[in-house]
Amino acid sequence: MPENAAAATTLPATAAQTSPDNPWPLQLLSQKLKMHIDRAPSAWVEGQVIELNRRGSNAYLTLRDIDAEISLPGSVWTTVLDRQDVPLERGSRVVALIKAEFWLKTGRLNMSVKDIRPVGLGDLLARIERLRQALAAEGLFADSRKKRLPLLPHRIGLITGRDSDAKKDVLRNAALRWPAVEFEIREVAVQGNTAVAQVVAALRELDARPEVDVIVIARGGGALEDLLPFSSEELIRAVSDASTPVVSAIGHEADRPILDDVADLRASTPTDAAKRIVPDVAEELARVRQARDHLRRGVTRLVEREGDRLASLRSRPVLLSPDVMITHRHEDVERLKVRSYSAVSTAVVRAADQLVHLKAQVRALSPQKTLDRGYAVVQLAASAADSTAGPGTHRDVVRDPAQAPAGTDLTVRVAGGRFTAQSTGGQERAAE
């Protein structure tokens, strides 16, 4: 016993520490795998039953994923299957409680189905509504996220089933409305477990092509189970992330997968999609003709209105006889010229009279006029003025008798000229 314990302690503690010289016994690996798998909890999974075989008290079935090519075999007690109200068949959609089990002796992994329940129509509808509400709460269906479709798409991306009626409806109706329209077609599975992956791949491929102006996802009507791929969360988020406008044309008027809510435009049918993404060439030509007629009438009315206005302006006297305006202005100019000449002449005459009057006043006040009236200006001779003139008195003009005592030489200026004289005295002062 101690020898076995000692041998056990020489084995590597983990798988990473094993080597060719120091390997694990197969038993130890199997035991560790079983311990690890036994610790894994049970899980509810959803899938589709593709195989179901009863063998005594056991039954063996194979479940396949709803949206992917992945399957998983498992075993279930027939007592579990017998509890179902409706017997399970191939193609049934179920949810199952699965627990992984590892058989130590054979090294086989078995998926043991502890419980299994069919998914009914009501369960699918409830699940779709829960997903719809959750995505709406995230804002994926908000109008602000909707992209406007181009007025006239040059190239349309079409995702539809292989050689489907939906494809034919879209192509035929689009060509009838606008023959020059072009299509980039991707034929994919539109139901089954590969539909979501193929539709998403086609959508991303077309969205990456800059020449594609709008993408249409089209499928004819079908049962609810057939339309489930178009309510897949993966597809809904792919449409929300697309930069190219997406049109949903799934089923008929009553069908409403979640794709209708996230798409930028919902068409009730593939035919309706063709009518809404391309204009009708006949209608557009009619609109062009209407616009041209409207423009022609507008221009005609404008020309007529402006012609009437021009005729009205030309009928006015100033434009009918333009020389009348010049004649009137000529008369005004002549009248103003006469008035100006008269005003200037009057001002000149008045100024001349004032000048004569001022000359008369100046001459009347001049010393010469005083001399002409008999007055004289007596001045001291130069020598006498220098010797007798007192301080503060004028040196020349005699204003006081005391300035000219007897014997003073004087100069007398009269109107006719100047002469000399000598004072004899005999002073007599003026009466005050």
C-alpha positions in Angstrom: 0.0 0.0 0.0 2.7 2.5 0.8 4.4 1.6 -2.5 1.2 2.4 -4.5 0.8 5.7 -2.7 4.4 6.5 -3.5 3.8 5.7 -7.2 0.8 7.9 -7.3 2.7 10.9 -6.0 5.1 10.6 -8.9 2.4 11.2 -11.5 2.0 14.7 -13.0 -0.6 16.8 -11.1 -2.1 18.3 -14.3 -2.4 17.3 -18.0 0.0 20.1 -19.0 2.8 18.5 -16.9 2.5 15.1 -18.6 5.3 14.0 -21.0 6.3 10.9 -23.0 8.5 9.9 -20.1 5.9 10.6 -17.4 2.4 10.0 -18.9 -1.0 9.6 -17.2 -2.7 6.3 -17.1 -5.7 6.2 -19.3 -7.8 5.5 -16.3 -6.7 8.8 -14.6 -7.6 10.8 -17.7 -11.0 9.1 -17.9 -11.7 9.7 -14.2 -10.7 13.4 -14.5 -12.9 13.8 -17.6 -15.8 12.2 -15.8 -15.3 14.4 -12.8 -15.3 17.5 -15.0 -18.3 16.5 -17.0 -20.3 15.5 -13.9 -19.8 19.0 -12.5 -21.4 20.6 -15.6 -25.0 21.5 -14.9 -28.0 20.5 -17.0 -29.1 23.0 -19.7 -32.3 23.6 -21.5 -31.7 23.7 -25.3 -33.9 24.3 -28.3 -33.7 22.3 -31.5 -35.5 20.2 -34.0 -35.9 16.5 -33.8 -34.4 15.0 -37.0 -34.0 11.4 -35.8 -36.0 9.4 -33.2 -35.6 5.6 -32.6 -37.2 3.6 -29.8 -35.3 0.6 -28.4 -37.1 -1.0 -25.5 -37.1 1.4 -22.5 -34.6 3.7 -24.2 -35.0 6.0 -27.2 -32.3 7.6 -29.2 -32.8 11.0 -30.9 -30.8 13.6 -32.7 -31.5 17.3 -32.2 -30.4 19.9 -34.8 -30.0 23.6 -34.2 -32.7 25.9 -35.5 -30.4 28.3 -37.4 -27.2 26.4 -38.0 -25.9 23.0 -39.3 -25.1 21.7 -35.9 -26.6 18.5 -34.5 -26.3 16.6 -31.2 -27.2 12.9 -30.5 -28.8 12.0 -27.2 -30.7 9.3 -25.3 -34.0 9.6 -23.4 -36.1 7.2 -21.4 -39.3 6.2 -23.1 -41.2 7.1 -20.0 -40.2 10.7 -20.6 -41.5 10.5 -24.2 -44.7 8.9 -23.1 -45.5 11.8 -20.9 -46.1 14.0 -23.9 -49.7 14.9 -24.9 -48.7 14.8 -28.5 -46.2 12.1 -29.6 -42.9 13.5 -30.8 -42.1 13.1 -34.5 -39.3 13.9 -36.8 -39.3 17.6 -37.6 -40.9 18.5 -34.2 -39.5 21.7 -32.6 -38.7 21.0 -28.9 -36.9 22.3 -25.9 -35.0 19.6 -23.9 -33.2 19.5 -20.5 -29.9 17.8 -21.3 -27.2 16.6 -19.0 -23.8 15.4 -20.3 -22.7 12.0 -19.1 -19.3 10.3 -19.6 -19.1 6.5 -19.6 -15.9 5.6 -17.9 -15.4 2.1 -19.3 -16.1 2.9 -22.9 -14.9 6.5 -22.9 -18.1 7.7 -24.6 -19.9 11.0 -24.1 -23.7 10.7 -23.9 -26.2 13.5 -23.8 -29.0 12.3 -21.5 -32.3 14.0 -22.1 -33.9 14.4 -18.7 -37.0 16.2 -19.9 -38.4 17.3 -23.3 -41.3 19.5 -24.3 -42.6 20.4 -27.8 -42.6 24.1 -28.7 -46.1 25.0 -29.8 -47.3 27.9 -32.0 -48.3 29.9 -28.9 -44.8 29.5 -27.4 -43.2 30.7 -30.7 -45.5 33.7 -30.9 -44.8 34.6 -27.3 -41.1 34.3 -27.8 -41.2 36.5 -30.9 -43.1 39.1 -29.1 -40.6 39.1 -26.2 -37.8 39.6 -28.6 -39.7 42.3 -30.5 -40.2 44.2 -27.3 -36.6 43.8 -26.2 -35.3 45.1 -29.5 -37.8 48.0 -29.5 -36.6 49.0 -26.1 -33.0 49.2 -27.5 -34.3 51.7 -30.1 -33.7 49.5 -33.2 -37.1 50.3 -34.5 -37.0 54.0 -34.0 -38.1 56.2 -36.9 -34.9 58.2 -36.6 -32.9 55.2 -37.7 -34.9 54.7 -40.8 -33.1 55.5 -44.0 -34.8 57.1 -47.0 -35.0 55.1 -50.1 -33.5 56.6 -53.3 -35.9 58.3 -55.7 -34.6 56.2 -58.6 -32.3 53.3 -57.6 -29.9 52.4 -60.3 -29.1 48.9 -59.0 -31.3 46.9 -56.5 -30.0 44.1 -54.4 -32.5 41.3 -54.1 -32.2 38.5 -51.5 -34.8 35.8 -52.2 -35.3 32.0 -52.5 -33.9 30.0 -55.4 -36.2 30.4 -58.5 -39.0 31.5 -56.2 -42.3 33.2 -57.1 -41.2 36.2 -54.9 -38.1 36.7 -57.1 -40.2 36.6 -60.3 -42.8 39.0 -58.9 -40.2 41.6 -57.9 -38.3 41.3 -61.2 -41.4 41.4 -63.4 -43.1 44.3 -61.7 -40.0 46.4 -61.4 -39.2 45.9 -65.1 -42.8 46.9 -66.0 -42.5 50.1 -64.0 -38.9 51.0 -64.9 -37.3 48.9 -67.7 -33.8 50.3 -67.1 -33.6 49.1 -63.5 -30.8 46.6 -62.7 -30.7 43.9 -60.1 -27.9 42.2 -58.1 -29.6 38.9 -57.1 -28.6 36.6 -54.2 -30.5 33.3 -54.1 -30.5 31.8 -50.6 -32.4 29.5 -48.4 -35.4 31.3 -47.0 -36.5 28.6 -44.5 -34.8 26.0 -42.5 -31.8 26.0 -40.2 -29.4 27.6 -42.8 -31.7 30.4 -43.8 -30.5 33.0 -41.2 -26.8 32.4 -42.0 -27.3 32.6 -45.8 -29.5 35.7 -45.6 -27.1 37.5 -43.3 -24.2 36.7 -45.5 -26.0 37.9 -48.6 -27.1 41.1 -46.9 -23.5 41.9 -45.7 -22.1 41.2 -49.2 -24.7 43.5 -50.9 -24.3 46.2 -48.3 -20.5 46.3 -49.0 -21.1 47.0 -52.7 -21.3 50.8 -53.3 -23.3 50.4 -56.5 -26.2 48.8 -54.7 -28.7 51.6 -53.8 -31.3 49.5 -51.9 -31.7 45.9 -50.7 -34.9 43.9 -50.9 -35.4 40.8 -48.8 -38.3 38.9 -50.3 -40.1 35.7 -49.7 -43.6 34.5 -50.3 -46.1 33.5 -47.6 -45.9 30.4 -45.5 -46.5 29.0 -42.1 -45.3 30.7 -39.0 -42.5 28.1 -38.6 -41.3 28.8 -42.2 -41.1 32.6 -41.5 -39.2 32.2 -38.2 -35.7 32.9 -39.8 -37.0 36.5 -40.5 -37.5 37.0 -36.7 -34.0 35.9 -35.8 -32.1 38.3 -33.6 -29.0 37.8 -35.7 -30.7 38.9 -38.9 -32.5 41.8 -37.2 -29.2 43.2 -35.9 -27.5 42.7 -39.2 -30.3 44.7 -40.9 -30.0 47.4 -38.3 -26.3 47.7 -38.9 -26.6 47.9 -42.7 -25.7 51.3 -44.2 -27.8 50.6 -47.3 -31.6 51.0 -47.1 -33.4 47.6 -46.6 -36.9 46.8 -47.7 -38.8 43.9 -46.1 -41.1 42.0 -48.4 -41.9 38.8 -46.4 -45.1 36.8 -46.8 -48.5 38.4 -47.2 -50.3 41.2 -45.6 -51.1 39.3 -42.4 -47.5 38.0 -41.9 -45.4 40.3 -39.8 -42.0 39.0 -38.7 -39.7 41.2 -36.7 -37.8 42.1 -39.9 -40.7 44.3 -40.9 -40.1 46.5 -37.8 -36.4 47.0 -38.3 -36.4 47.4 -42.1 -36.4 51.0 -43.5 -39.5 50.1 -45.5 -42.1 47.4 -45.1 -43.8 46.1 -48.2 -46.9 43.9 -47.7 -45.8 41.6 -50.6 -42.9 41.2 -53.0 -45.1 42.8 -55.7 -45.7 45.8 -53.4 -42.0 46.1 -52.8 -41.3 46.3 -56.6 -44.0 49.1 -56.8 -42.6 51.1 -53.9 -38.9 51.0 -54.7 -39.0 52.0 -58.4 -41.2 54.7 -59.9 -43.6 54.1 -62.8 -42.0 55.4 -66.0 -45.5 56.2 -67.4 -46.4 58.2 -64.3 -43.1 60.0 -64.2 -43.4 61.0 -67.9 -46.9 62.2 -67.2 -45.5 64.3 -64.3 -42.8 65.7 -66.6 -45.4 66.7 -69.1 -47.5 68.3 -66.4 -44.5 70.1 -65.0 -43.6 71.3 -68.5 -47.1 72.5 -69.2 -47.3 74.2 -65.8 -43.9 75.9 -66.5 -45.0 77.0 -70.0 -48.3 78.5 -68.6 -46.3 80.2 -65.9 -43.8 81.7 -68.3 -46.7 82.8 -70.7 -48.5 84.5 -67.9 -45.4 86.2 -66.8 -44.6 87.5 -70.3 -48.2 88.7 -70.8 -48.2 90.4 -67.4 -44.9 92.1 -68.1 -46.0 93.0 -71.6 -49.1 94.7 -70.2 -47.0 96.5 -67.7 -44.6 97.7 -70.4 -47.5 98.9 -72.6 -48.9 100.8 -69.6 -45.6 102.4 -69.0 -45.2 103.3 -72.7 -48.7 104.9 -72.7 -47.7 107.4 -70.1 -47.0 111.0 -71.4 -43.5 111.0 -70.2 -42.7 107.9 -72.4 -45.2 108.6 -75.1 -43.6 112.1 -75.8 -40.2 112.1 -74.1 -39.4 115.6 -75.5 -42.2 117.1 -73.3 -40.1 116.4 -70.2 -37.1 118.1 -71.9 -39.3 121.1 -73.0 -40.7 121.6 -69.5 -37.2 121.4 -68.0 -35.9 123.8 -70.6 -38.6 126.3 -69.7 -37.8 125.9 -66.0 -34.1 126.5 -66.7 -34.9 129.7 -68.8 -37.2 131.0 -66.0 -34.6 130.3 -63.4 -31.9 131.9 -65.5 -34.0 135.1 -65.9 -34.7 135.2 -62.2 -31.1 134.6 -61.4 -30.0 137.4 -63.8 -32.6 139.8 -62.4 -31.5 139.0 -58.8 -27.9 139.4 -59.6 -28.5 142.7 -61.5 -30.6 144.1 -58.6 -27.9 143.1 -56.2 -25.2 144.8 -58.3 -27.3 148.0 -58.7 -28.0 148.0 -54.9 -24.4 147.5 -54.2 -23.4 150.3 -56.6 -25.8 152.7 -54.9 -24.4 151.7 -51.5 -20.9 152.3 -52.9 -21.8 155.8 -54.1 -23.5 156.7 -50.8 -20.4 155.4 -48.9 -18.1 157.5 -51.2 -20.2 160.5 -50.5 -20.0 159.9 -46.8 -16.3 159.3 -46.9 -15.7 162.5 -49.0 -17.9 164.5 -46.6 -15.8 163.4 -43.7 -12.5 164.0 -45.4 -10.2 166.9 -44.2 -10.1 168.3 -47.7 -13.9 169.0 -47.6 -13.3 170.9 -44.3 -10.6 173.0 -45.9 -12.9 173.7 -48.9 -15.4 175.2 -46.5 -12.7 177.8 -45.5 -11.0 176.2 -42.6 -7.2 176.1 -42.3 -4.8 173.9 -40.5 -2.1 175.8 -38.6 1.1 174.0 -37.9 4.3 175.1 -36.1 7.3 175.4 -38.3 9.8 172.7 -37.6 12.2 174.8 -35.6 9.5 176.4 -33.5 7.8 173.1 -32.8 11.0 171.6 -31.6 11.8 174.5 -29.2 8.3 175.5 -27.8 6.2 172.4 -27.8 5.6 171.2 -24.3 5.5 167.6 -23.2 2.3 165.8 -24.2 1.4 168.3 -27.0 1.5 167.7 -30.7 4.5 168.9 -32.4 2.9 170.3 -35.6 -0.8 171.3 -35.3 -1.5 174.4 -33.3 -4.5 173.7 -31.0 -3.9 176.3 -28.3 -2.9 180.0 -28.6 -0.2 179.4 -26.1 1.5 177.3 -28.7 2.1 180.3 -31.0 3.5 183.3 -29.0 4.6 186.3 -30.9 7.3 185.6 -33.4 6.5 181.9 -33.8 6.9 180.7 -37.3 3.8 179.0 -38.6 2.8 176.9 -41.6 -0.8 177.4 -42.7 -2.5 174.8 -44.9 -5.7 175.9 -46.7 -7.8 174.3 -49.4 -5.6 175.7 -52.2 -2.2 174.9 -50.6 0.3 175.8 -47.9 2.0 179.0 -46.9 4.1 180.3 -44.0 3.2 182.9 -41.4 4.4 184.4 -38.1 2.4 184.8 -35.0 2.0 188.4 -33.7 0.7 187.4 -30.3 -2.5 188.9 -29.1 -3.8 185.7 -27.7 -7.5 185.2 -27.2 -8.8 181.9 -25.8 -12.0 180.4 -27.1 -15.1 180.8 -25.0 -16.1 177.7 -23.2 
